[in-house]
Amino acid sequence: MKERHILHCDCNGFFASVELLCYPELWDKPVAVGGDSESRHGIVLAKNEAAKKFGVKTAETLWQAKSKCPDLIILPPHHDKYRKYSKIINGIYLQYTDLVEPFGIDESWLDVTGTYHLFADSPARLADMIRQRVKLETGLTISVGVSFNKIFAKLGSDYKKPDATTVIDQNNYKDIVFPLPVQDMIYIGKSTQNALNNMGVHTIGQLAAMPRHTLEERFGKHGLQMHKYANGLDDSPVTAYTREREIKSVGSGNTFSRNLIKMSDIKPAILSLCEDVGTRLRKHSLYANGVQLTIRYPDFYTFSRQEKINSTCVTSDIYAAALKLFIANHDGQTAVRALTVTAIDLEKEKRVSQLSMFDTGREEKRQKNEKLQSAIDKIREKYGSSAVQSATIMTSDITKKPKVNPFGSKEE
């Protein structure tokens, strides 16, 4: 089988770098992009290299960042600019291959197996050429990982920053990859990292050496996937840029203007998020087979719980599941700072479940609700989101327009 040549291109401090194009005098000063430092939405969305040296981290609050770096300069975000530059940079990538797969707004995989020889004598040389073009044409820098699969290519782009090319090939991957912390590998989150550490697995090399059956017993299919990735056996393809991207989840969240304690506040807060999720599901003709609720407390402790539901895009179904999750997992006393409702396990077609003779009326009601909500969607699209509102939301003072992904995860 012919060896693949995959590039992973990662823009360095993307949001901050785009903002600094307008403030070149701040380039060497510690800068972060974030929300209003006077509000409860004030978190670090991005930081430059100078701020990183002070230990400033993405997703921490601005006051935490300021405590580490008192001279930190905070710039407001401009997402329209980020989308513009993302499109320009991906346009550069597309001049070298049509197999360009964005991963968020600031990262992309490129499969140059069949095209690199048209431009350079090696994939690494092509990576250097692309870095220089991006810098020349946009003023931004990227780091590029070059490898034989997507997972190691991404590790390569993270290995040396900023503005660098790192080659991880069949000959050197054990020397470069195996000593890295296990959490550096994609798809290993904090909880999985902790579980692996408790098993004595702290590096990717230790993960690669673990028996497959042990990982499968502990983590299921995800354990087998981690073992495969750690050993460089990833064969997932780089999808074409023009291919329609699969929507894997639809979420909406809000950090509220005040802490919520009473159910009279919690219910409209959850309902407003569910309305946003339901509207977007119907817009994309998607059906959810599960709901996830994420709760954040004032001390920033955050956790998520999930519930399977019958295939639906109806807001009331999503709300019922989200409210059930809240009641089952909240002590009824601790104040809530932020909530996120996410529709998961999405499909383009509604799953057909086995109905008993007693369920037919319920299904007819569900179909009527779906048609009714689609009609409401059209009214809101024409006259504005406030044209039709539930009484629960109208009478609440905390149901402001949701902010998607308040916990620092990537958008787009």
C-alpha positions, 0 to 999 in steps of 0.5 A: 500500500502506497504511503500517504503524505498528510499535512496538518496546518494550524494557525498560530494563536489565530484569533489573537494574530488576526486582531494584532494585524491591526495593532502591530505595535502590540505584537511583542506584548502579552495580548489575549482576545476575550469577552468583556472583562467586566461581565460574567462572559469574560473568558480568554478565547485566544492568546499570543505567544507573549501571553502564553509565556505568563501561563495564560490559558484559553478558556480561563476567566480574564481575571485569572489571566490578569492575575498571572499577567497584570499587563495583559492587554485584552482585545475584543473578538471579531468573528467575521474577521476570523471567518474571512481569514480562515477562508483565505488560508484554506483557499491557499491550501486548495491550490495544492490539493482538493483534499482539504479538511478543516478542523475548526476555524484555524486548522486543516488537514491536507492530503498531498499524496498525489500532488506534492510532487507537482510543487516540491521535491518532498512533502516537507518542502511543500509544507515550508512553501505553504507556510511562507505563502500564508505569511506573505499573503496574510501576515499570519503564521502557521505550524505544519505537521507532516506525517503518514496519518492524520493523528501524527500530522496533528501531533507534528503541528503542535510539536514546534510553534510558532511558524515551524514544520515538523516531520513525523515519519515511519523512522522517527515517530517512536522517538518523537511521539512516544515520549509525549504526554498521553493528553497531547493525542487528539480525542483524549479529554481530561476524564480519559487522561485521568483514567489512563493516568490512574492505570499508570499510562502517562505517555503515548508510548505507554498507551501504545504498549498497553494490551488492546483487551485491557483498553477495550475492557476499560473504555470500550471502542474508544479504548481500541481507537486510542490504541490504534492511534497511539501505534500510528495505525490511523487510516481515516481519510482526509475529506474533500473541502467541497464535501458537505460536513456532517453535523455531529451535534447541535448545542446552545449555552448561556452564562447568565447575568446572575446565578440561578437557584430557583426552578422559576429561573432554571426552567425558562433558562433551559427552555430558551436553550432548547428552543434554539437547539430545536430551531437549528435541528429543524433548519438542517432537517436533523433528528436527535436521538439523545440530549446532553446537559452541561452545568457549570457552577460559580466555582467553575466546576463543570459536568455533563450528563446524557439521556437517550430520547426517541428520535425528534426535532421537537423542542418540547421533547428536548426540553423534557429530557434536559429538565429531567437531567437537571432535576436528576443531577442537581442538588436543588441548592447550589447556584448555577452559573451557566447551562448548555443543552446539546442535541446528540446522536443526530441523523438525517432521517427519523428512526422508526421505533416499534409502536404499540397500539397505545402509542399511536396517539402520542406519535400523531401528537408528535407529528402535529407538534413538529408541523406547528414548530416548523410553522413558528420557525417560518414566522420567526424567520420573517418577523424576528425571534421575538414574534412568537415566544412562550409565556415561560420565557417572556416573563423571565428576566434571565433568558437573554439570547444564548451564547453558543459554547460558553465553556471555551470549546471551538466554534465553527 
